[in-house]
Amino acid sequence: MKTKLTIAALSLLSVLSFGANAAAQQISSEQAQGMQPMGSISVSQVGSAPMDMRHELSQKAAEKGASAYRITEARTGDQWHATAELYK
């Protein structure tokens, strides 16, 4: 029974890690040239790290079907906010 539970848990973790690898990646304005723009997104959060902002942008971009995003605005402080352009 424990073996089946362990195998099921490992299978779930491998699926989750694959999903994390399928996230959109951040690109520069030079890299964005030649790519097809497909809209923009924004994220805001209170009291977290810049890596959390990148993670949120990447996840939201992937949900919209983008393969990449370019940050166009970012503000930090007690609450951070970021806006990004999406690309195929």
PDB file of N, CA, C and O in Angstrom:
ATOM      1  N   MET A   1       0.831  -1.198   0.000  1.00  0.00           N
ATOM      2  CA  MET A   1       0.000   0.000   0.000  1.00  0.00           C
ATOM      3  C   MET A   1       0.870   1.254   0.000  1.00  0.00           C
ATOM      4  O   MET A   1       0.608   2.199  -0.744  1.00  0.00           O
ATOM      5  N   LYS A   2       1.920   1.257   0.849  1.00  0.00           N
ATOM      6  CA  LYS A   2       2.798   2.420   0.905  1.00  0.00           C
ATOM      7  C   LYS A   2       3.551   2.604  -0.411  1.00  0.00           C
ATOM      8  O   LYS A   2       3.826   3.732  -0.819  1.00  0.00           O
ATOM      9  N   THR A   3       3.881   1.506  -1.068  1.00  0.00           N
ATOM     10  CA  THR A   3       4.588   1.586  -2.343  1.00  0.00           C
ATOM     11  C   THR A   3       3.711   2.264  -3.397  1.00  0.00           C
ATOM     12  O   THR A   3       4.186   3.116  -4.148  1.00  0.00           O
ATOM     13  N   LYS A   4       2.436   1.887  -3.451  1.00  0.00           N
ATOM     14  CA  LYS A   4       1.517   2.495  -4.404  1.00  0.00           C
ATOM     15  C   LYS A   4       1.348   3.985  -4.117  1.00  0.00           C
ATOM     16  O   LYS A   4       1.294   4.790  -5.047  1.00  0.00           O
ATOM     17  N   LEU A   5       1.266   4.352  -2.866  1.00  0.00           N
ATOM     18  CA  LEU A   5       1.133   5.757  -2.478  1.00  0.00           C
ATOM     19  C   LEU A   5       2.382   6.545  -2.857  1.00  0.00           C
ATOM     20  O   LEU A   5       2.293   7.675  -3.337  1.00  0.00           O
ATOM     21  N   THR A   6       3.536   5.942  -2.639  1.00  0.00           N
ATOM     22  CA  THR A   6       4.798   6.602  -2.992  1.00  0.00           C
ATOM     23  C   THR A   6       4.896   6.801  -4.497  1.00  0.00           C
ATOM     24  O   THR A   6       5.295   7.874  -4.951  1.00  0.00           O
ATOM     25  N   ILE A   7       4.541   5.792  -5.272  1.00  0.00           N
ATOM     26  CA  ILE A   7       4.585   5.896  -6.737  1.00  0.00           C
ATOM     27  C   ILE A   7       3.609   6.963  -7.221  1.00  0.00           C
ATOM     28  O   ILE A   7       3.933   7.740  -8.119  1.00  0.00           O
ATOM     29  N   ALA A   8       2.429   7.003  -6.639  1.00  0.00           N
ATOM     30  CA  ALA A   8       1.449   8.016  -7.020  1.00  0.00           C
ATOM     31  C   ALA A   8       1.952   9.423  -6.695  1.00  0.00           C
ATOM     32  O   ALA A   8       1.779  10.346  -7.491  1.00  0.00           O
ATOM     33  N   ALA A   9       2.569   9.586  -5.536  1.00  0.00           N
ATOM     34  CA  ALA A   9       3.095  10.894  -5.143  1.00  0.00           C
ATOM     35  C   ALA A   9       4.224  11.328  -6.063  1.00  0.00           C
ATOM     36  O   ALA A   9       4.278  12.490  -6.465  1.00  0.00           O
ATOM     37  N   LEU A  10       5.130  10.411  -6.404  1.00  0.00           N
ATOM     38  CA  LEU A  10       6.227  10.742  -7.314  1.00  0.00           C
ATOM     39  C   LEU A  10       5.713  11.091  -8.704  1.00  0.00           C
ATOM     40  O   LEU A  10       6.252  11.985  -9.357  1.00  0.00           O
ATOM     41  N   SER A  11       4.684  10.401  -9.161  1.00  0.00           N
ATOM     42  CA  SER A  11       4.089  10.708 -10.461  1.00  0.00           C
ATOM     43  C   SER A  11       3.497  12.105 -10.471  1.00  0.00           C
ATOM     44  O   SER A  11       3.665  12.848 -11.438  1.00  0.00           O
ATOM     45  N   LEU A  12       2.816  12.461  -9.412  1.00  0.00           N
ATOM     46  CA  LEU A  12       2.229  13.788  -9.302  1.00  0.00           C
ATOM     47  C   LEU A  12       3.299  14.864  -9.280  1.00  0.00           C
ATOM     48  O   LEU A  12       3.150  15.897  -9.933  1.00  0.00           O
ATOM     49  N   LEU A  13       4.378  14.638  -8.540  1.00  0.00           N
ATOM     50  CA  LEU A  13       5.468  15.610  -8.482  1.00  0.00           C
ATOM     51  C   LEU A  13       6.142  15.780  -9.838  1.00  0.00           C
ATOM     52  O   LEU A  13       6.529  16.892 -10.195  1.00  0.00           O
ATOM     53  N   SER A  14       6.288  14.710 -10.591  1.00  0.00           N
ATOM     54  CA  SER A  14       6.918  14.833 -11.905  1.00  0.00           C
ATOM     55  C   SER A  14       6.030  15.618 -12.858  1.00  0.00           C
ATOM     56  O   SER A  14       6.541  16.385 -13.674  1.00  0.00           O
ATOM     57  N   VAL A  15       4.728  15.450 -12.777  1.00  0.00           N
ATOM     58  CA  VAL A  15       3.799  16.225 -13.600  1.00  0.00           C
ATOM     59  C   VAL A  15       3.872  17.695 -13.214  1.00  0.00           C
ATOM     60  O   VAL A  15       3.888  18.561 -14.089  1.00  0.00           O
ATOM     61  N   LEU A  16       3.916  17.989 -11.930  1.00  0.00           N
ATOM     62  CA  LEU A  16       3.994  19.375 -11.479  1.00  0.00           C
ATOM     63  C   LEU A  16       5.305  20.024 -11.901  1.00  0.00           C
ATOM     64  O   LEU A  16       5.309  21.192 -12.289  1.00  0.00           O
ATOM     65  N   SER A  17       6.413  19.301 -11.835  1.00  0.00           N
ATOM     66  CA  SER A  17       7.689  19.882 -12.236  1.00  0.00           C
ATOM     67  C   SER A  17       7.731  20.109 -13.737  1.00  0.00           C
ATOM     68  O   SER A  17       8.348  21.073 -14.188  1.00  0.00           O
ATOM     69  N   PHE A  18       7.083  19.236 -14.538  1.00  0.00           N
ATOM     70  CA  PHE A  18       7.013  19.464 -15.977  1.00  0.00           C
ATOM     71  C   PHE A  18       6.220  20.727 -16.262  1.00  0.00           C
ATOM     72  O   PHE A  18       6.598  21.505 -17.138  1.00  0.00           O
ATOM     73  N   GLY A  19       5.135  20.946 -15.544  1.00  0.00           N
ATOM     74  CA  GLY A  19       4.328  22.153 -15.722  1.00  0.00           C
ATOM     75  C   GLY A  19       5.119  23.403 -15.407  1.00  0.00           C
ATOM     76  O   GLY A  19       4.944  24.428 -16.066  1.00  0.00           O
ATOM     77  N   ALA A  20       5.986  23.339 -14.411  1.00  0.00           N
ATOM     78  CA  ALA A  20       6.808  24.498 -14.066  1.00  0.00           C
ATOM     79  C   ALA A  20       7.809  24.794 -15.169  1.00  0.00           C
ATOM     80  O   ALA A  20       8.129  25.958 -15.410  1.00  0.00           O
ATOM     81  N   ASN A  21       8.316  23.756 -15.852  1.00  0.00           N
ATOM     82  CA  ASN A  21       9.260  23.956 -16.942  1.00  0.00           C
ATOM     83  C   ASN A  21       8.584  24.517 -18.183  1.00  0.00           C
ATOM     84  O   ASN A  21       9.256  25.096 -19.037  1.00  0.00           O
ATOM     85  N   ALA A  22       7.274  24.360 -18.302  1.00  0.00           N
ATOM     86  CA  ALA A  22       6.554  24.836 -19.465  1.00  0.00           C
ATOM     87  C   ALA A  22       6.193  26.318 -19.347  1.00  0.00           C
ATOM     88  O   ALA A  22       5.505  26.852 -20.217  1.00  0.00           O
ATOM     89  N   ALA A  23       6.634  26.973 -18.311  1.00  0.00           N
ATOM     90  CA  ALA A  23       6.314  28.385 -18.101  1.00  0.00           C
ATOM     91  C   ALA A  23       7.010  29.258 -19.131  1.00  0.00           C
ATOM     92  O   ALA A  23       8.031  28.874 -19.701  1.00  0.00           O
ATOM     93  N   ALA A  24       6.445  30.439 -19.362  1.00  0.00           N
ATOM     94  CA  ALA A  24       7.028  31.398 -20.296  1.00  0.00           C
ATOM     95  C   ALA A  24       8.312  31.970 -19.713  1.00  0.00           C
ATOM     96  O   ALA A  24       8.472  32.035 -18.494  1.00  0.00           O
ATOM     97  N   GLN A  25       9.222  32.382 -20.582  1.00  0.00           N
ATOM     98  CA  GLN A  25      10.483  32.929 -20.108  1.00  0.00           C
ATOM     99  C   GLN A  25      10.580  34.427 -20.373  1.00  0.00           C
ATOM    100  O   GLN A  25       9.994  34.946 -21.323  1.00  0.00           O
ATOM    101  N   GLN A  26      11.317  35.095 -19.529  1.00  0.00           N
ATOM    102  CA  GLN A  26      11.516  36.531 -19.662  1.00  0.00           C
ATOM    103  C   GLN A  26      12.533  36.786 -20.772  1.00  0.00           C
ATOM    104  O   GLN A  26      13.550  36.098 -20.860  1.00  0.00           O
ATOM    105  N   ILE A  27      12.251  37.792 -21.628  1.00  0.00           N
ATOM    106  CA  ILE A  27      13.161  38.134 -22.712  1.00  0.00           C
ATOM    107  C   ILE A  27      13.449  39.628 -22.696  1.00  0.00           C
ATOM    108  O   ILE A  27      12.742  40.395 -22.043  1.00  0.00           O
ATOM    109  N   SER A  28      14.480  40.036 -23.410  1.00  0.00           N
ATOM    110  CA  SER A  28      14.837  41.456 -23.524  1.00  0.00           C
ATOM    111  C   SER A  28      14.104  42.064 -24.723  1.00  0.00           C
ATOM    112  O   SER A  28      13.488  41.349 -25.513  1.00  0.00           O
ATOM    113  N   SER A  29      14.177  43.392 -24.849  1.00  0.00           N
ATOM    114  CA  SER A  29      13.519  44.056 -25.978  1.00  0.00           C
ATOM    115  C   SER A  29      14.164  43.631 -27.296  1.00  0.00           C
ATOM    116  O   SER A  29      13.473  43.542 -28.311  1.00  0.00           O
ATOM    117  N   GLU A  30      15.473  43.366 -27.304  1.00  0.00           N
ATOM    118  CA  GLU A  30      16.143  42.898 -28.519  1.00  0.00           C
ATOM    119  C   GLU A  30      15.639  41.506 -28.911  1.00  0.00           C
ATOM    120  O   GLU A  30      15.428  41.230 -30.092  1.00  0.00           O
ATOM    121  N   GLN A  31      15.449  40.643 -27.931  1.00  0.00           N
ATOM    122  CA  GLN A  31      14.954  39.299 -28.204  1.00  0.00           C
ATOM    123  C   GLN A  31      13.503  39.331 -28.671  1.00  0.00           C
ATOM    124  O   GLN A  31      13.073  38.442 -29.407  1.00  0.00           O
ATOM    125  N   ALA A  32      12.749  40.335 -28.259  1.00  0.00           N
ATOM    126  CA  ALA A  32      11.344  40.438 -28.634  1.00  0.00           C
ATOM    127  C   ALA A  32      11.156  40.835 -30.095  1.00  0.00           C
ATOM    128  O   ALA A  32      10.107  40.566 -30.681  1.00  0.00           O
ATOM    129  N   GLN A  33      12.161  41.471 -30.681  1.00  0.00           N
ATOM    130  CA  GLN A  33      12.055  41.857 -32.086  1.00  0.00           C
ATOM    131  C   GLN A  33      11.945  40.596 -32.934  1.00  0.00           C
ATOM    132  O   GLN A  33      12.716  39.652 -32.763  1.00  0.00           O
ATOM    133  N   GLY A  34      11.004  40.590 -33.827  1.00  0.00           N
ATOM    134  CA  GLY A  34      10.787  39.422 -34.660  1.00  0.00           C
ATOM    135  C   GLY A  34       9.792  38.438 -34.079  1.00  0.00           C
ATOM    136  O   GLY A  34       9.374  37.506 -34.766  1.00  0.00           O
ATOM    137  N   MET A  35       9.405  38.625 -32.828  1.00  0.00           N
ATOM    138  CA  MET A  35       8.392  37.759 -32.224  1.00  0.00           C
ATOM    139  C   MET A  35       7.035  38.430 -32.370  1.00  0.00           C
ATOM    140  O   MET A  35       6.945  39.650 -32.508  1.00  0.00           O
ATOM    141  N   GLN A  36       5.991  37.632 -32.338  1.00  0.00           N
ATOM    142  CA  GLN A  36       4.636  38.154 -32.502  1.00  0.00           C
ATOM    143  C   GLN A  36       4.048  38.559 -31.152  1.00  0.00           C
ATOM    144  O   GLN A  36       3.867  37.706 -30.283  1.00  0.00           O
ATOM    145  N   PRO A  37       3.741  39.873 -30.956  1.00  0.00           N
ATOM    146  CA  PRO A  37       3.116  40.299 -29.694  1.00  0.00           C
ATOM    147  C   PRO A  37       1.689  39.768 -29.598  1.00  0.00           C
ATOM    148  O   PRO A  37       1.007  39.602 -30.610  1.00  0.00           O
ATOM    149  N   MET A  38       1.250  39.508 -28.380  1.00  0.00           N
ATOM    150  CA  MET A  38      -0.104  38.970 -28.207  1.00  0.00           C
ATOM    151  C   MET A  38      -0.816  39.538 -26.981  1.00  0.00           C
ATOM    152  O   MET A  38      -1.624  38.847 -26.361  1.00  0.00           O
ATOM    153  N   GLY A  39      -0.524  40.785 -26.628  1.00  0.00           N
ATOM    154  CA  GLY A  39      -1.203  41.423 -25.510  1.00  0.00           C
ATOM    155  C   GLY A  39      -0.276  41.680 -24.349  1.00  0.00           C
ATOM    156  O   GLY A  39       0.944  41.573 -24.467  1.00  0.00           O
ATOM    157  N   SER A  40      -0.880  42.022 -23.216  1.00  0.00           N
ATOM    158  CA  SER A  40      -0.087  42.314 -22.027  1.00  0.00           C
ATOM    159  C   SER A  40      -0.783  41.780 -20.788  1.00  0.00           C
ATOM    160  O   SER A  40      -1.974  41.470 -20.806  1.00  0.00           O
ATOM    161  N   ILE A  41      -0.012  41.679 -19.710  1.00  0.00           N
ATOM    162  CA  ILE A  41      -0.526  41.226 -18.418  1.00  0.00           C
ATOM    163  C   ILE A  41       0.058  42.112 -17.336  1.00  0.00           C
ATOM    164  O   ILE A  41       1.049  42.809 -17.556  1.00  0.00           O
ATOM    165  N   SER A  42      -0.560  42.082 -16.168  1.00  0.00           N
ATOM    166  CA  SER A  42       0.004  42.781 -15.018  1.00  0.00           C
ATOM    167  C   SER A  42      -0.258  41.951 -13.769  1.00  0.00           C
ATOM    168  O   SER A  42      -1.241  41.215 -13.685  1.00  0.00           O
ATOM    169  N   VAL A  43       0.638  42.085 -12.808  1.00  0.00           N
ATOM    170  CA  VAL A  43       0.514  41.388 -11.526  1.00  0.00           C
ATOM    171  C   VAL A  43       0.872  42.353 -10.411  1.00  0.00           C
ATOM    172  O   VAL A  43       1.688  43.254 -10.603  1.00  0.00           O
ATOM    173  N   SER A  44       0.271  42.169  -9.258  1.00  0.00           N
ATOM    174  CA  SER A  44       0.557  42.971  -8.067  1.00  0.00           C
ATOM    175  C   SER A  44       0.526  42.056  -6.856  1.00  0.00           C
ATOM    176  O   SER A  44      -0.222  41.079  -6.818  1.00  0.00           O
ATOM    177  N   GLN A  45       1.351  42.387  -5.862  1.00  0.00           N
ATOM    178  CA  GLN A  45       1.357  41.605  -4.636  1.00  0.00           C
ATOM    179  C   GLN A  45       1.948  42.436  -3.510  1.00  0.00           C
ATOM    180  O   GLN A  45       2.729  43.359  -3.744  1.00  0.00           O
ATOM    181  N   VAL A  46       1.572  42.102  -2.303  1.00  0.00           N
ATOM    182  CA  VAL A  46       2.062  42.816  -1.129  1.00  0.00           C
ATOM    183  C   VAL A  46       3.162  42.000  -0.466  1.00  0.00           C
ATOM    184  O   VAL A  46       3.007  40.799  -0.247  1.00  0.00           O
ATOM    185  N   GLY A  47       4.285  42.662  -0.145  1.00  0.00           N
ATOM    186  CA  GLY A  47       5.343  42.086   0.683  1.00  0.00           C
ATOM    187  C   GLY A  47       5.933  40.785   0.215  1.00  0.00           C
ATOM    188  O   GLY A  47       5.963  39.824   0.984  1.00  0.00           O
ATOM    189  N   SER A  48       6.404  40.709  -1.015  1.00  0.00           N
ATOM    190  CA  SER A  48       7.088  39.503  -1.470  1.00  0.00           C
ATOM    191  C   SER A  48       8.346  39.889  -2.237  1.00  0.00           C
ATOM    192  O   SER A  48       8.629  41.074  -2.415  1.00  0.00           O
ATOM    193  N   ALA A  49       9.094  38.903  -2.685  1.00  0.00           N
ATOM    194  CA  ALA A  49      10.389  39.133  -3.328  1.00  0.00           C
ATOM    195  C   ALA A  49      10.245  39.334  -4.837  1.00  0.00           C
ATOM    196  O   ALA A  49       9.234  38.939  -5.419  1.00  0.00           O
ATOM    197  N   PRO A  50      11.246  39.943  -5.472  1.00  0.00           N
ATOM    198  CA  PRO A  50      11.219  40.107  -6.930  1.00  0.00           C
ATOM    199  C   PRO A  50      11.108  38.771  -7.679  1.00  0.00           C
ATOM    200  O   PRO A  50      10.500  38.718  -8.748  1.00  0.00           O
ATOM    201  N   MET A  51      11.679  37.709  -7.138  1.00  0.00           N
ATOM    202  CA  MET A  51      11.553  36.395  -7.779  1.00  0.00           C
ATOM    203  C   MET A  51      10.094  35.957  -7.822  1.00  0.00           C
ATOM    204  O   MET A  51       9.676  35.282  -8.762  1.00  0.00           O
ATOM    205  N   ASP A  52       9.315  36.337  -6.807  1.00  0.00           N
ATOM    206  CA  ASP A  52       7.897  36.015  -6.807  1.00  0.00           C
ATOM    207  C   ASP A  52       7.199  36.740  -7.958  1.00  0.00           C
ATOM    208  O   ASP A  52       6.300  36.187  -8.591  1.00  0.00           O
ATOM    209  N   MET A  53       7.615  37.979  -8.225  1.00  0.00           N
ATOM    210  CA  MET A  53       7.040  38.757  -9.322  1.00  0.00           C
ATOM    211  C   MET A  53       7.322  38.047 -10.647  1.00  0.00           C
ATOM    212  O   MET A  53       6.418  37.901 -11.470  1.00  0.00           O
ATOM    213  N   ARG A  54       8.552  37.609 -10.863  1.00  0.00           N
ATOM    214  CA  ARG A  54       8.900  36.913 -12.105  1.00  0.00           C
ATOM    215  C   ARG A  54       8.117  35.608 -12.236  1.00  0.00           C
ATOM    216  O   ARG A  54       7.653  35.258 -13.320  1.00  0.00           O
ATOM    217  N   HIS A  55       7.979  34.902 -11.130  1.00  0.00           N
ATOM    218  CA  HIS A  55       7.228  33.641 -11.151  1.00  0.00           C
ATOM    219  C   HIS A  55       5.768  33.892 -11.520  1.00  0.00           C
ATOM    220  O   HIS A  55       5.203  33.171 -12.343  1.00  0.00           O
ATOM    221  N   GLU A  56       5.156  34.908 -10.918  1.00  0.00           N
ATOM    222  CA  GLU A  56       3.763  35.251 -11.216  1.00  0.00           C
ATOM    223  C   GLU A  56       3.592  35.645 -12.684  1.00  0.00           C
ATOM    224  O   GLU A  56       2.645  35.212 -13.341  1.00  0.00           O
ATOM    225  N   LEU A  57       4.510  36.465 -13.195  1.00  0.00           N
ATOM    226  CA  LEU A  57       4.440  36.870 -14.601  1.00  0.00           C
ATOM    227  C   LEU A  57       4.581  35.660 -15.518  1.00  0.00           C
ATOM    228  O   LEU A  57       3.836  35.521 -16.487  1.00  0.00           O
ATOM    229  N   SER A  58       5.520  34.799 -15.217  1.00  0.00           N
ATOM    230  CA  SER A  58       5.755  33.621 -16.037  1.00  0.00           C
ATOM    231  C   SER A  58       4.533  32.707 -16.068  1.00  0.00           C
ATOM    232  O   SER A  58       4.141  32.225 -17.131  1.00  0.00           O
ATOM    233  N   GLN A  59       3.939  32.475 -14.918  1.00  0.00           N
ATOM    234  CA  GLN A  59       2.750  31.623 -14.844  1.00  0.00           C
ATOM    235  C   GLN A  59       1.577  32.235 -15.602  1.00  0.00           C
ATOM    236  O   GLN A  59       0.896  31.548 -16.363  1.00  0.00           O
ATOM    237  N   LYS A  60       1.345  33.516 -15.394  1.00  0.00           N
ATOM    238  CA  LYS A  60       0.220  34.182 -16.043  1.00  0.00           C
ATOM    239  C   LYS A  60       0.421  34.214 -17.560  1.00  0.00           C
ATOM    240  O   LYS A  60      -0.536  34.033 -18.314  1.00  0.00           O
ATOM    241  N   ALA A  61       1.650  34.442 -18.009  1.00  0.00           N
ATOM    242  CA  ALA A  61       1.948  34.448 -19.446  1.00  0.00           C
ATOM    243  C   ALA A  61       1.698  33.065 -20.049  1.00  0.00           C
ATOM    244  O   ALA A  61       1.116  32.956 -21.129  1.00  0.00           O
ATOM    245  N   ALA A  62       2.129  32.023 -19.365  1.00  0.00           N
ATOM    246  CA  ALA A  62       1.921  30.664 -19.853  1.00  0.00           C
ATOM    247  C   ALA A  62       0.437  30.327 -19.926  1.00  0.00           C
ATOM    248  O   ALA A  62      -0.005  29.663 -20.864  1.00  0.00           O
ATOM    249  N   GLU A  63      -0.334  30.780 -18.943  1.00  0.00           N
ATOM    250  CA  GLU A  63      -1.782  30.548 -18.956  1.00  0.00           C
ATOM    251  C   GLU A  63      -2.445  31.199 -20.160  1.00  0.00           C
ATOM    252  O   GLU A  63      -3.441  30.687 -20.671  1.00  0.00           O
ATOM    253  N   LYS A  64      -1.907  32.319 -20.618  1.00  0.00           N
ATOM    254  CA  LYS A  64      -2.448  33.032 -21.783  1.00  0.00           C
ATOM    255  C   LYS A  64      -1.937  32.442 -23.099  1.00  0.00           C
ATOM    256  O   LYS A  64      -2.369  32.866 -24.171  1.00  0.00           O
ATOM    257  N   GLY A  65      -1.018  31.463 -23.030  1.00  0.00           N
ATOM    258  CA  GLY A  65      -0.497  30.817 -24.219  1.00  0.00           C
ATOM    259  C   GLY A  65       0.767  31.451 -24.781  1.00  0.00           C
ATOM    260  O   GLY A  65       1.171  31.132 -25.899  1.00  0.00           O
ATOM    261  N   ALA A  66       1.394  32.339 -24.029  1.00  0.00           N
ATOM    262  CA  ALA A  66       2.620  32.996 -24.481  1.00  0.00           C
ATOM    263  C   ALA A  66       3.831  32.117 -24.199  1.00  0.00           C
ATOM    264  O   ALA A  66       3.857  31.369 -23.221  1.00  0.00           O
ATOM    265  N   SER A  67       4.832  32.216 -25.066  1.00  0.00           N
ATOM    266  CA  SER A  67       6.073  31.488 -24.817  1.00  0.00           C
ATOM    267  C   SER A  67       7.099  32.383 -24.135  1.00  0.00           C
ATOM    268  O   SER A  67       8.071  31.900 -23.555  1.00  0.00           O
ATOM    269  N   ALA A  68       6.870  33.714 -24.211  1.00  0.00           N
ATOM    270  CA  ALA A  68       7.822  34.655 -23.614  1.00  0.00           C
ATOM    271  C   ALA A  68       7.092  35.928 -23.195  1.00  0.00           C
ATOM    272  O   ALA A  68       5.982  36.208 -23.648  1.00  0.00           O
ATOM    273  N   TYR A  69       7.748  36.693 -22.312  1.00  0.00           N
ATOM    274  CA  TYR A  69       7.218  37.983 -21.889  1.00  0.00           C
ATOM    275  C   TYR A  69       8.366  38.957 -21.680  1.00  0.00           C
ATOM    276  O   TYR A  69       9.492  38.562 -21.376  1.00  0.00           O
ATOM    277  N   ARG A  70       8.057  40.243 -21.849  1.00  0.00           N
ATOM    278  CA  ARG A  70       9.043  41.303 -21.635  1.00  0.00           C
ATOM    279  C   ARG A  70       8.456  42.292 -20.645  1.00  0.00           C
ATOM    280  O   ARG A  70       7.381  42.841 -20.886  1.00  0.00           O
ATOM    281  N   ILE A  71       9.147  42.531 -19.531  1.00  0.00           N
ATOM    282  CA  ILE A  71       8.663  43.455 -18.503  1.00  0.00           C
ATOM    283  C   ILE A  71       8.752  44.877 -19.040  1.00  0.00           C
ATOM    284  O   ILE A  71       9.815  45.321 -19.476  1.00  0.00           O
ATOM    285  N   THR A  72       7.634  45.584 -19.006  1.00  0.00           N
ATOM    286  CA  THR A  72       7.592  46.963 -19.493  1.00  0.00           C
ATOM    287  C   THR A  72       7.494  47.968 -18.362  1.00  0.00           C
ATOM    288  O   THR A  72       7.801  49.145 -18.550  1.00  0.00           O
ATOM    289  N   GLU A  73       7.067  47.516 -17.182  1.00  0.00           N
ATOM    290  CA  GLU A  73       6.948  48.395 -16.014  1.00  0.00           C
ATOM    291  C   GLU A  73       7.098  47.556 -14.761  1.00  0.00           C
ATOM    292  O   GLU A  73       6.555  46.454 -14.678  1.00  0.00           O
ATOM    293  N   ALA A  74       7.833  48.070 -13.786  1.00  0.00           N
ATOM    294  CA  ALA A  74       7.969  47.377 -12.505  1.00  0.00           C
ATOM    295  C   ALA A  74       8.163  48.407 -11.402  1.00  0.00           C
ATOM    296  O   ALA A  74       9.005  49.299 -11.513  1.00  0.00           O
ATOM    297  N   ARG A  75       7.378  48.277 -10.337  1.00  0.00           N
ATOM    298  CA  ARG A  75       7.507  49.139  -9.156  1.00  0.00           C
ATOM    299  C   ARG A  75       7.607  48.249  -7.935  1.00  0.00           C
ATOM    300  O   ARG A  75       6.938  47.220  -7.844  1.00  0.00           O
ATOM    301  N   THR A  76       8.450  48.657  -6.995  1.00  0.00           N
ATOM    302  CA  THR A  76       8.594  47.887  -5.761  1.00  0.00           C
ATOM    303  C   THR A  76       8.381  48.793  -4.562  1.00  0.00           C
ATOM    304  O   THR A  76       8.286  50.013  -4.697  1.00  0.00           O
ATOM    305  N   GLY A  77       8.308  48.202  -3.426  1.00  0.00           N
ATOM    306  CA  GLY A  77       8.069  48.892  -2.162  1.00  0.00           C
ATOM    307  C   GLY A  77       7.312  47.938  -1.260  1.00  0.00           C
ATOM    308  O   GLY A  77       7.563  46.733  -1.286  1.00  0.00           O
ATOM    309  N   ASP A  78       6.387  48.459  -0.460  1.00  0.00           N
ATOM    310  CA  ASP A  78       5.554  47.572   0.360  1.00  0.00           C
ATOM    311  C   ASP A  78       4.689  46.683  -0.524  1.00  0.00           C
ATOM    312  O   ASP A  78       4.393  45.543  -0.169  1.00  0.00           O
ATOM    313  N   GLN A  79       4.285  47.210  -1.678  1.00  0.00           N
ATOM    314  CA  GLN A  79       3.520  46.443  -2.659  1.00  0.00           C
ATOM    315  C   GLN A  79       4.214  46.604  -4.002  1.00  0.00           C
ATOM    316  O   GLN A  79       4.533  47.722  -4.404  1.00  0.00           O
ATOM    317  N   TRP A  80       4.450  45.504  -4.697  1.00  0.00           N
ATOM    318  CA  TRP A  80       5.060  45.618  -6.011  1.00  0.00           C
ATOM    319  C   TRP A  80       4.014  45.417  -7.089  1.00  0.00           C
ATOM    320  O   TRP A  80       2.967  44.810  -6.867  1.00  0.00           O
ATOM    321  N   HIS A  81       4.325  45.944  -8.263  1.00  0.00           N
ATOM    322  CA  HIS A  81       3.452  45.836  -9.421  1.00  0.00           C
ATOM    323  C   HIS A  81       4.328  45.697 -10.655  1.00  0.00           C
ATOM    324  O   HIS A  81       5.362  46.357 -10.753  1.00  0.00           O
ATOM    325  N   ALA A  82       3.935  44.856 -11.592  1.00  0.00           N
ATOM    326  CA  ALA A  82       4.681  44.690 -12.827  1.00  0.00           C
ATOM    327  C   ALA A  82       3.711  44.497 -13.991  1.00  0.00           C
ATOM    328  O   ALA A  82       2.661  43.871 -13.849  1.00  0.00           O
ATOM    329  N   THR A  83       4.086  45.046 -15.137  1.00  0.00           N
ATOM    330  CA  THR A  83       3.337  44.882 -16.364  1.00  0.00           C
ATOM    331  C   THR A  83       4.301  44.300 -17.393  1.00  0.00           C
ATOM    332  O   THR A  83       5.474  44.674 -17.435  1.00  0.00           O
ATOM    333  N   ALA A  84       3.804  43.385 -18.221  1.00  0.00           N
ATOM    334  CA  ALA A  84       4.651  42.754 -19.227  1.00  0.00           C
ATOM    335  C   ALA A  84       3.895  42.577 -20.533  1.00  0.00           C
ATOM    336  O   ALA A  84       2.683  42.364 -20.547  1.00  0.00           O
ATOM    337  N   GLU A  85       4.635  42.669 -21.622  1.00  0.00           N
ATOM    338  CA  GLU A  85       4.126  42.401 -22.963  1.00  0.00           C
ATOM    339  C   GLU A  85       4.336  40.918 -23.254  1.00  0.00           C
ATOM    340  O   GLU A  85       5.396  40.368 -22.957  1.00  0.00           O
ATOM    341  N   LEU A  86       3.327  40.272 -23.834  1.00  0.00           N
ATOM    342  CA  LEU A  86       3.393  38.834 -24.124  1.00  0.00           C
ATOM    343  C   LEU A  86       3.769  38.592 -25.584  1.00  0.00           C
ATOM    344  O   LEU A  86       3.412  39.377 -26.463  1.00  0.00           O
ATOM    345  N   TYR A  87       4.494  37.495 -25.838  1.00  0.00           N
ATOM    346  CA  TYR A  87       4.925  37.144 -27.187  1.00  0.00           C
ATOM    347  C   TYR A  87       4.744  35.650 -27.443  1.00  0.00           C
ATOM    348  O   TYR A  87       4.846  34.823 -26.537  1.00  0.00           O
ATOM    349  N   LYS A  88       4.468  35.331 -28.729  1.00  0.00           N
ATOM    350  CA  LYS A  88       4.388  33.928 -29.163  1.00  0.00           C
ATOM    351  C   LYS A  88       5.739  33.479 -29.622  1.00  0.00           C
ATOM    352  O   LYS A  88       5.901  32.330 -30.031  1.00  0.00           O
TER     353      LYS A  88
END
